[in-house]
Amino acid sequence: MADLVIRGGTVVDGTGAAPVEADVAIEGGRITEIGRVAARGREEIDARGRIVSPGFVDIHTHYDGQAVWDSHLAPSAWHGVTTAVMGNCGVGFAPCRAADREKLIELMEGVEDIPGPILHEGLDWRWETFPEYLDALDAKPRDIDICTLLPHGALRVHVMGSRGLALENANQADIARMREITAEAVRAGAFGVSTSRTISHRTLKGDPTPTLRAQEEELRGLAEGLRDAGGGLLELVSDWNTPDPATEFGMVRRVVEATGQRVLFSLTARHDRTEAWKELLAMSDAAAAEGLPIRPVFPPRPIGILLGLNGSQNPFSGCPSYKAIAHLPAAQRAAAMREPALRARILSEDRVSGSTFPLITRLSFERMFPFGDPPDYAPPREASIAAIAAREGRRAEEVAYDILTAHDGQDFIFAPLTNFHDYTLSASAECLRHPNAIAGLSDGGAHVGFISDGSFPTFLLAYWARDAKEQVFALPEIVRRLTSDTARAAGLADRGVLRPGMKADVNVFDMAALGLDAPRMVNDLPAGGRRLLQRARGYVATVVAGQVTYRDGEATGALPGRLVRKAA
């Protein structure tokens, strides 16, 4: 008998090959047979009329804290992810001396919107070095596998102390020490190192990320540390404007040429620089054609914030009269705000100068939309709050106010920040047409109060292989983007393809039923912390290492997921 047999499904194997109807047999956590399987399974899944694919590999997440305290890595585990790479954007919690813990928490809180009280309560700090952090992660079973990157921000503070926080240039001794620790981390199991060069990454106090101005020599030192330990991945996020995309990309090229290490960089279509992403896409394609492993990672839909009474921010958060009731539960707040006198007072007040969230002041009602259920991530321009207001002869502020206060304050306003400059998803479609570009940037585990993009994998399947207005892509290609493409980009050779001998990470889903529920705010984090979570529909089963972890979207209790060490 086999441990598990998945019967009669349409197998999309992750390579991009055409689907075939077949059974999949699993024993000892590995795939043993694909085809007509005669053996019975101790457990069987009826997959007739369903798609059977490899488990999804998400290469851009931030479960660095949650993986310490939680065995269930929602929301990613709900969306078919069986392996997550965390430690991106240069932020994380190791290496870290006891005196620097508060600094790293403040950085994570500001960059990834994970509140400090949650981190203080949830992190047990059983580590100082990065290998010790890996050992702490290794001790906890989970519902998915995790892989780690060494965060440059933590590394720089560990080596340089206050000089690193003050953005001073690293000297030769600093660079040599960072190189040593990078190599040590990779030998212990890290898949690479991550860094950030964007001004949007700041602590909650407004201080820039320590890695913002790291010089080329310092980045090369990190890459040399990767090479010393046998190779790895350098993950990078940047504004690409110092002074222009070509200049900074040239620096990245030189680092790759000098060390031979792989680079993945975040690529978004900004609304204020609508052509820069095209330049970067072209430069990365040209580099790849020359054999240089430099690949962009792009979002499959707009990265947008959710504004609501149940979230951390809304368009009226800065108004004095709103602040006076901000402590009330959402339903009570909504009821109070519907009272005519308070409504008139809030709508008359300056909502900008009192805001503690500068991004709110830059958002336009032309790019805000009612966020329905099911949610619409590609709303037409005429659905914007500004367009609704124009049709109804009202102020846009009034329309937004009424959306927020309806339904006991449970509704959200969707405000796309990137990849929606022309009110279509054409930028993401163009990236999907480029084989060198990688679909990702879900930020699973982060932005708990106003972004909910851990559902990217489900959206990628449901929209781009079925519903897209721009272009529908073949299902085998979209599955390949979620599985073997991301696995190879991360450096994982044992998963991402359904083939005998490969790790038995598998999804079974109903393509016609696949979809997303609206995000909801739940209180399930340490210290009573809240987060936005978004469920999926259409997943029949998810299998990790041969064990069924989810059936029909519900956890089975199986926890076969482990820390994956690159050295192994």
C-alpha positions as CSV (number, residue, x, y, z in Angstrom):
1,M,0.0,0.0,0.0
2,A,1.0,3.6,-0.5
3,D,0.7,6.2,2.3
4,L,-1.5,8.4,0.1
5,V,-3.0,8.1,-3.4
6,I,-4.6,11.1,-5.1
7,R,-7.0,9.5,-7.7
8,G,-8.1,10.5,-11.1
9,G,-7.1,14.2,-11.1
10,T,-5.9,16.4,-13.9
11,V,-2.2,16.6,-13.2
12,V,-0.5,19.9,-13.9
13,D,3.1,18.9,-13.0
14,G,4.7,22.3,-12.6
15,T,7.0,22.2,-15.6
16,G,4.6,23.9,-18.0
17,A,3.8,20.6,-19.7
18,A,0.2,19.9,-20.9
19,P,-2.1,18.5,-18.2
20,V,-2.7,14.7,-18.0
21,E,-5.3,12.6,-16.2
22,A,-3.4,10.5,-13.7
23,D,-3.1,9.1,-10.1
24,V,-0.3,10.3,-7.8
25,A,1.1,7.8,-5.2
26,I,3.1,9.0,-2.2
27,E,5.2,7.1,0.3
28,G,7.5,8.3,3.0
29,G,7.0,11.9,2.1
30,R,8.0,11.4,-1.5
31,I,6.1,11.0,-4.8
32,T,6.6,7.3,-5.9
33,E,4.4,7.0,-8.9
34,I,2.3,9.1,-11.4
35,G,0.0,7.4,-13.8
36,R,-2.4,4.5,-13.3
37,V,-1.6,3.5,-9.7
38,A,-2.7,0.0,-8.8
39,A,-1.8,0.2,-5.2
40,R,-4.3,1.3,-2.6
41,G,-3.6,4.2,-0.3
42,R,-3.9,4.1,3.4
43,E,-5.5,7.5,2.7
44,E,-7.0,8.5,-0.6
45,I,-8.2,11.8,-2.2
46,D,-10.8,11.7,-5.0
47,A,-9.5,14.3,-7.4
48,R,-11.8,13.6,-10.4
49,G,-12.6,16.9,-12.1
50,R,-10.0,18.7,-10.0
51,I,-6.5,20.0,-10.7
52,V,-3.5,18.3,-9.0
53,S,-0.4,20.5,-8.9
54,P,2.8,20.8,-6.9
55,G,2.5,22.9,-3.7
56,F,3.2,26.5,-4.2
57,V,6.6,28.1,-3.2
58,D,6.3,31.8,-2.1
59,I,9.7,33.5,-2.2
60,H,8.8,36.8,-0.5
61,T,7.3,36.5,3.0
62,H,7.8,37.9,6.5
63,Y,7.0,35.1,8.9
64,D,10.2,35.8,10.8
65,G,8.3,36.5,14.0
66,Q,5.1,34.4,13.5
67,A,7.2,31.3,12.7
68,V,8.6,31.6,16.3
69,W,5.2,31.4,18.0
70,D,2.8,29.9,15.5
71,S,2.7,26.4,14.0
72,H,0.0,27.5,11.5
73,L,1.4,30.0,9.0
74,A,-1.8,31.6,7.9
75,P,-2.7,33.2,5.6
76,S,-0.1,31.6,3.2
77,A,-1.0,28.0,4.2
78,W,-4.7,28.7,3.2
79,H,-3.6,29.6,-0.3
80,G,-1.8,26.5,-1.3
81,V,1.7,27.6,-0.2
82,T,3.7,24.7,1.1
83,T,7.1,26.4,1.2
84,A,7.7,30.1,2.2
85,V,11.0,32.0,2.0
86,M,11.1,34.6,4.8
87,G,13.6,37.2,5.9
88,N,13.1,39.5,2.9
89,C,13.7,43.3,2.7
90,G,16.6,43.3,5.0
91,V,14.5,43.0,8.2
92,G,14.5,40.3,10.7
93,F,15.6,39.3,14.2
94,A,19.0,37.7,13.9
95,P,21.8,38.2,14.5
96,C,20.9,40.3,17.5
97,R,22.4,41.2,20.9
98,A,20.0,41.7,23.8
99,A,20.7,45.4,23.7
100,D,19.5,45.7,20.1
101,R,16.2,43.8,20.3
102,E,14.2,46.9,20.6
103,K,15.9,48.4,17.5
104,L,15.0,45.4,15.4
105,I,11.5,45.3,16.6
106,E,11.0,49.0,15.8
107,L,12.4,48.4,12.3
108,M,10.1,45.5,11.7
109,E,7.2,47.4,13.1
110,G,7.8,50.4,10.8
111,V,8.8,48.5,7.6
112,E,6.3,45.6,7.7
113,D,3.5,46.9,10.0
114,I,3.8,44.3,12.7
115,P,3.0,46.1,15.9
116,G,5.7,46.1,18.6
117,P,3.5,44.7,21.4
118,I,2.8,41.6,19.3
119,L,6.6,41.1,18.7
120,H,7.5,41.8,22.3
121,E,5.0,39.2,23.5
122,G,5.6,36.6,20.8
123,L,9.4,36.5,20.5
124,D,11.2,34.5,23.1
125,W,14.7,35.5,22.0
126,R,16.3,32.1,22.5
127,W,19.1,33.3,20.2
128,E,21.7,35.8,19.5
129,T,23.5,34.5,16.4
130,F,21.8,33.5,13.1
131,P,22.6,29.8,13.5
132,E,20.9,29.9,17.0
133,Y,17.8,31.6,15.4
134,L,17.7,28.7,12.9
135,D,17.9,26.2,15.7
136,A,14.9,27.9,17.5
137,L,12.9,27.8,14.2
138,D,13.9,24.1,13.7
139,A,12.4,23.1,17.0
140,K,8.8,24.0,16.0
141,P,6.7,21.9,13.7
142,R,4.5,23.8,11.2
143,D,1.9,23.3,8.5
144,I,4.3,24.5,5.8
145,D,8.1,24.4,5.3
146,I,10.0,27.6,5.8
147,C,13.4,28.9,4.4
148,T,15.3,31.9,5.7
149,L,17.4,34.8,4.4
150,L,19.9,36.6,6.6
151,P,18.6,40.2,7.0
152,H,21.2,42.8,6.2
153,G,19.5,45.3,8.6
154,A,20.0,43.1,11.6
155,L,23.5,42.1,10.4
156,R,24.6,45.8,10.0
157,V,23.3,46.7,13.4
158,H,25.1,43.7,14.9
159,V,28.4,44.5,13.3
160,M,28.4,48.3,13.3
161,G,26.1,49.3,16.2
162,S,25.0,52.9,16.2
163,R,27.2,53.6,13.2
164,G,25.1,51.2,11.1
165,L,21.9,52.9,12.3
166,A,23.3,56.3,11.5
167,L,23.9,55.1,7.8
168,E,27.6,55.5,8.1
169,N,29.7,53.8,5.4
170,A,31.0,50.4,6.5
171,N,34.8,50.2,6.8
172,Q,37.0,47.3,5.6
173,A,36.8,45.6,9.0
174,D,33.0,46.0,9.0
175,I,32.7,44.5,5.6
176,A,35.0,41.6,6.4
177,R,32.9,40.8,9.5
178,M,29.7,40.9,7.6
179,R,31.2,38.6,5.0
180,E,32.1,36.1,7.7
181,I,28.7,36.2,9.3
182,T,27.0,35.8,5.9
183,A,29.0,32.7,5.2
184,E,28.3,31.4,8.7
185,A,24.6,31.9,8.2
186,V,24.5,30.1,4.8
187,R,26.6,27.2,6.2
188,A,24.0,26.9,9.0
189,G,21.1,26.8,6.5
190,A,20.3,30.3,5.2
191,F,19.4,30.5,1.6
192,G,20.9,33.9,1.1
193,V,20.9,37.5,2.4
194,S,18.4,40.3,1.9
195,T,18.8,44.1,1.8
196,S,16.7,47.2,1.3
197,R,17.6,50.5,-0.4
198,T,14.2,52.2,-0.3
199,I,13.3,55.4,1.6
200,S,9.8,53.9,2.3
201,H,11.4,51.4,4.7
202,R,11.5,53.2,8.0
203,T,11.1,52.6,11.7
204,L,7.9,53.6,13.4
205,K,9.8,56.7,14.6
206,G,10.6,57.6,11.0
207,D,14.3,56.6,10.9
208,P,15.5,55.0,7.6
209,T,16.4,51.4,7.4
210,P,20.1,50.9,8.3
211,T,20.9,49.5,4.9
212,L,19.6,52.4,2.8
213,R,22.9,53.8,1.7
214,A,25.1,50.7,1.8
215,Q,27.9,51.2,-0.7
216,E,28.7,48.8,-3.6
217,E,31.7,47.5,-1.7
218,E,29.5,46.4,1.2
219,L,27.0,44.7,-1.0
220,R,29.8,42.9,-2.8
221,G,31.1,41.8,0.6
222,L,27.7,40.2,1.3
223,A,27.8,38.4,-2.0
224,E,31.3,37.2,-1.4
225,G,30.1,35.8,1.9
226,L,27.5,33.8,-0.1
227,R,30.1,32.6,-2.5
228,D,32.5,31.6,0.4
229,A,29.7,29.2,1.7
230,G,28.9,27.7,-1.6
231,G,26.5,30.2,-3.1
232,G,23.2,31.8,-2.3
233,L,20.6,34.4,-3.1
234,L,20.9,38.2,-2.7
235,E,17.3,39.6,-2.4
236,L,17.0,43.4,-2.9
237,V,14.4,46.1,-2.8
238,S,15.2,49.6,-4.0
239,D,13.7,52.8,-5.3
240,W,16.1,52.7,-8.3
241,N,16.5,56.4,-8.3
242,T,20.1,57.0,-7.2
243,P,20.4,58.8,-9.5
244,D,18.4,56.7,-12.0
245,P,17.5,53.0,-12.6
246,A,20.4,52.3,-15.0
247,T,23.0,53.6,-12.6
248,E,21.8,51.5,-9.7
249,F,21.2,48.5,-11.8
250,G,24.7,48.8,-13.1
251,M,26.0,48.5,-9.5
252,V,23.9,45.3,-9.1
253,R,25.4,43.9,-12.3
254,R,28.9,44.5,-11.2
255,V,28.2,42.7,-7.9
256,V,26.9,39.7,-9.8
257,E,29.7,39.8,-12.3
258,A,32.3,39.9,-9.5
259,T,30.8,37.2,-7.4
260,G,28.6,35.0,-9.6
261,Q,25.7,35.1,-7.0
262,R,22.0,35.3,-7.9
263,V,20.0,38.5,-7.3
264,L,16.2,38.8,-7.0
265,F,14.9,42.4,-6.9
266,S,11.4,43.7,-6.2
267,L,9.8,45.3,-9.3
268,T,6.6,47.3,-9.1
269,A,5.0,49.7,-11.6
270,R,5.0,52.9,-9.6
271,H,2.2,55.5,-10.3
272,D,4.6,58.4,-10.2
273,R,7.3,56.9,-12.4
274,T,5.3,54.9,-15.0
275,E,8.2,53.9,-17.2
276,A,10.9,53.0,-14.7
277,W,9.6,49.4,-14.3
278,K,9.8,48.8,-18.0
279,E,13.5,49.9,-18.0
280,L,14.3,47.6,-15.2
281,L,12.5,44.7,-16.8
282,A,14.4,45.3,-20.0
283,M,17.7,45.6,-18.2
284,S,17.1,42.3,-16.3
285,D,16.2,40.5,-19.5
286,A,19.4,41.8,-21.1
287,A,21.4,40.6,-18.1
288,A,19.8,37.2,-18.2
289,A,20.5,36.9,-22.0
290,E,24.2,37.4,-21.0
291,G,24.0,34.7,-18.4
292,L,23.8,37.0,-15.4
293,P,21.3,35.6,-12.8
294,I,19.4,38.8,-12.1
295,R,15.6,38.4,-11.9
296,P,12.8,40.8,-11.0
297,V,9.9,39.7,-8.7
298,F,6.6,41.4,-9.5
299,P,3.1,41.5,-7.9
300,P,0.3,39.7,-9.9
301,R,-2.1,42.5,-8.9
302,P,-2.0,46.0,-7.5
303,I,-0.3,46.3,-4.2
304,G,-2.9,48.4,-2.3
305,I,-3.9,49.4,1.1
306,L,-7.2,48.7,2.8
307,L,-8.7,51.7,4.5
308,G,-11.5,51.0,7.1
309,L,-12.7,51.5,10.6
310,N,-11.6,47.9,11.2
311,G,-8.1,48.6,9.8
312,S,-5.2,50.6,11.2
313,Q,-6.0,53.6,9.0
314,N,-8.8,55.4,7.1
315,P,-9.1,58.7,5.3
316,F,-10.5,60.4,8.4
317,S,-7.9,59.1,11.0
318,G,-6.3,62.6,11.2
319,C,-9.6,64.5,12.0
320,P,-9.8,65.6,15.7
321,S,-13.4,64.6,16.1
322,Y,-12.6,61.1,14.7
323,K,-9.7,60.8,17.1
324,A,-12.0,61.4,20.0
325,I,-14.0,58.2,19.2
326,A,-11.2,56.1,17.7
327,H,-11.0,54.0,20.8
328,L,-14.5,52.6,20.3
329,P,-15.2,49.2,18.7
330,A,-15.8,49.5,14.9
331,A,-19.6,49.0,15.1
332,Q,-20.0,51.6,17.8
333,R,-17.7,54.0,16.0
334,A,-19.7,53.5,12.8
335,A,-23.0,54.2,14.6
336,A,-21.6,57.4,16.2
337,M,-20.2,58.6,12.9
338,R,-23.6,58.2,11.3
339,E,-25.1,60.8,13.7
340,P,-25.7,63.9,11.6
341,A,-23.9,66.3,13.9
342,L,-20.7,64.2,14.2
343,R,-20.8,63.4,10.5
344,A,-20.9,67.1,9.6
345,R,-18.1,67.9,12.1
346,I,-15.7,65.3,10.8
347,L,-16.4,66.1,7.2
348,S,-15.6,69.8,7.9
349,E,-12.2,69.1,9.5
350,D,-8.7,69.0,8.1
351,R,-8.0,65.2,7.6
352,V,-4.4,65.8,6.4
353,S,-2.4,67.8,9.0
354,G,-3.4,65.6,11.9
355,S,-2.6,62.3,10.2
356,T,0.1,60.1,11.7
357,F,0.2,58.1,8.4
358,P,1.8,60.3,5.7
359,L,0.8,58.0,2.9
360,I,-2.9,58.9,3.6
361,T,-2.1,62.5,2.7
362,R,-0.8,61.5,-0.8
363,L,-3.8,59.2,-1.7
364,S,-6.3,60.6,-4.2
365,F,-10.0,59.7,-4.3
366,E,-9.4,59.1,-8.0
367,R,-7.5,56.0,-6.9
368,M,-9.8,54.8,-4.1
369,F,-12.5,52.2,-4.7
370,P,-15.2,50.5,-2.7
371,F,-13.9,47.1,-1.8
372,G,-16.6,44.5,-2.2
373,D,-17.2,40.8,-1.4
374,P,-15.9,39.1,-3.4
375,P,-13.2,41.7,-3.7
376,D,-12.4,43.4,-7.0
377,Y,-8.7,44.0,-7.5
378,A,-9.1,45.5,-11.0
379,P,-12.0,48.0,-10.7
380,P,-12.7,50.3,-13.6
381,R,-11.9,54.0,-13.3
382,E,-15.6,54.8,-13.2
383,A,-15.9,52.8,-10.0
384,S,-13.5,55.2,-8.1
385,I,-14.9,57.2,-5.2
386,A,-14.2,60.4,-7.2
387,A,-16.2,59.1,-10.1
388,I,-19.1,58.1,-7.9
389,A,-19.1,61.5,-6.3
390,A,-19.1,63.2,-9.6
391,R,-22.1,61.2,-10.8
392,E,-24.0,61.8,-7.6
393,G,-23.1,65.5,-7.2
394,R,-21.4,64.9,-3.9
395,R,-18.0,65.5,-2.4
396,A,-15.7,62.5,-2.6
397,E,-15.1,62.7,1.2
398,E,-18.9,62.2,1.7
399,V,-18.9,59.1,-0.5
400,A,-15.9,57.6,1.3
401,Y,-17.4,58.4,4.7
402,D,-20.6,56.6,3.9
403,I,-18.8,53.5,2.7
404,L,-16.8,53.3,5.9
405,T,-19.8,53.8,8.2
406,A,-22.1,51.3,6.5
407,H,-22.5,47.6,7.6
408,D,-21.3,48.3,11.1
409,G,-18.0,49.6,9.9
410,Q,-16.9,46.3,8.4
411,D,-16.3,47.5,4.8
412,F,-13.0,48.7,3.3
413,I,-11.9,51.1,0.7
414,F,-9.2,49.7,-1.7
415,A,-6.4,52.2,-2.6
416,P,-3.9,50.7,-5.1
417,L,-0.4,52.0,-4.7
418,T,1.4,50.3,-7.5
419,N,0.7,48.3,-10.7
420,F,-2.5,50.2,-11.5
421,H,-1.4,53.5,-13.0
422,D,-3.6,53.0,-16.1
423,Y,-6.5,51.5,-14.1
424,T,-5.7,48.0,-15.6
425,L,-3.4,45.2,-14.6
426,S,-1.5,45.6,-17.8
427,A,1.8,46.0,-16.0
428,S,1.5,42.6,-14.2
429,A,0.4,41.1,-17.5
430,E,3.5,42.4,-19.3
431,C,5.7,40.9,-16.5
432,L,3.9,37.6,-16.9
433,R,4.9,37.6,-20.5
434,H,8.6,37.7,-19.5
435,P,10.0,34.3,-18.5
436,N,12.8,36.0,-16.5
437,A,10.3,37.7,-14.2
438,I,9.0,36.0,-11.1
439,A,5.5,36.3,-9.7
440,G,5.6,37.1,-6.0
441,L,5.8,39.8,-3.4
442,S,2.9,38.5,-1.3
443,D,4.6,39.8,2.0
444,G,2.8,37.0,3.8
445,G,2.9,37.5,7.6
446,A,3.4,41.3,7.3
447,H,1.3,44.5,7.0
448,V,-1.3,43.1,9.4
449,G,-3.3,46.3,9.6
450,F,-3.8,47.6,6.1
451,I,-2.4,45.2,3.4
452,S,-3.6,41.7,2.8
453,D,-1.6,40.2,0.0
454,G,-0.9,36.8,1.3
455,S,-3.6,35.7,-1.1
456,F,-1.4,36.4,-4.2
457,P,-1.1,32.7,-5.1
458,T,-4.8,32.1,-5.3
459,F,-5.3,35.4,-7.2
460,L,-2.6,34.4,-9.7
461,L,-4.4,31.2,-10.5
462,A,-8.0,32.4,-10.5
463,Y,-7.4,35.7,-12.3
464,W,-4.6,35.1,-14.8
465,A,-5.6,31.5,-15.7
466,R,-9.3,32.2,-15.8
467,D,-10.8,35.6,-15.3
468,A,-8.3,38.2,-16.6
469,K,-9.5,41.1,-18.6
470,E,-6.1,41.8,-20.1
471,Q,-5.0,38.3,-21.1
472,V,-5.7,34.8,-19.9
473,F,-2.6,32.7,-19.6
474,A,-2.5,28.9,-19.9
475,L,-3.0,27.1,-16.6
476,P,0.3,25.0,-16.9
477,E,2.3,28.2,-17.2
478,I,0.6,29.9,-14.2
479,V,1.2,26.7,-12.2
480,R,4.8,26.7,-13.3
481,R,5.2,30.3,-12.1
482,L,3.9,29.3,-8.6
483,T,5.9,26.1,-8.3
484,S,9.1,25.1,-10.2
485,D,9.9,28.7,-11.2
486,T,9.9,30.0,-7.6
487,A,11.5,26.9,-6.2
488,R,14.5,27.1,-8.5
489,A,14.8,30.8,-8.0
490,A,15.0,30.2,-4.2
491,G,17.6,27.4,-4.7
492,L,15.2,24.5,-3.9
493,A,15.8,21.5,-6.2
494,D,13.6,18.9,-4.4
495,R,10.2,20.4,-4.9
496,G,8.0,22.4,-7.3
497,V,7.5,19.5,-9.8
498,L,5.3,16.4,-9.6
499,R,7.7,13.6,-10.4
500,P,8.7,10.4,-8.7
501,G,11.4,11.1,-6.2
502,M,10.4,14.7,-5.5
503,K,9.1,15.9,-2.2
504,A,5.4,15.2,-1.9
505,D,4.0,18.8,-1.6
506,V,0.8,18.8,-3.5
507,N,-2.4,20.9,-4.0
508,V,-5.7,19.6,-5.2
509,F,-8.1,22.4,-6.3
510,D,-11.3,23.1,-8.2
511,M,-10.4,25.6,-10.8
512,A,-14.0,26.7,-11.4
513,A,-14.6,27.3,-7.7
514,L,-11.3,29.0,-6.9
515,G,-11.7,32.4,-5.5
516,L,-11.2,34.8,-2.6
517,D,-13.3,36.0,0.3
518,A,-13.1,39.6,1.5
519,P,-10.4,40.2,4.1
520,R,-11.5,40.2,7.7
521,M,-9.9,41.6,10.8
522,V,-9.3,38.9,13.5
523,N,-7.7,39.0,16.9
524,D,-5.4,36.0,17.0
525,L,-1.9,37.4,17.5
526,P,0.1,37.6,20.7
527,A,-0.9,40.3,23.2
528,G,-4.4,40.4,21.7
529,G,-3.0,41.7,18.4
530,R,-5.2,42.0,15.3
531,R,-4.5,41.2,11.7
532,L,-6.3,41.2,8.3
533,L,-6.8,37.6,7.1
534,Q,-8.2,36.5,3.7
535,R,-9.6,33.1,3.1
536,A,-9.7,31.2,-0.2
537,R,-12.3,29.0,-1.8
538,G,-11.8,26.0,-4.1
539,Y,-8.9,24.1,-2.4
540,V,-9.9,20.5,-1.9
541,A,-6.7,19.5,-0.2
542,T,-3.1,20.6,0.5
543,V,-0.4,18.0,1.1
544,V,3.0,18.7,2.8
545,A,5.6,16.0,2.8
546,G,2.9,13.4,2.1
547,Q,0.6,14.5,4.9
548,V,-2.8,16.2,4.3
549,T,-2.6,19.5,6.1
550,Y,-5.8,21.1,4.8
551,R,-9.0,19.6,3.5
552,D,-11.6,22.0,2.0
553,G,-9.7,24.9,3.5
554,E,-9.7,23.6,7.1
555,A,-6.6,22.5,9.0
556,T,-6.4,18.8,9.7
557,G,-4.0,19.1,12.6
558,A,-1.0,17.6,10.7
559,L,2.2,19.6,11.1
560,P,4.8,18.1,8.8
561,G,6.4,21.4,7.9
562,R,9.9,22.1,8.9
563,L,12.8,24.5,8.6
564,V,14.6,23.8,5.3
565,R,18.3,24.4,5.6
566,K,20.1,25.2,2.3
567,A,23.1,23.1,3.4
568,A,20.9,20.1,3.5
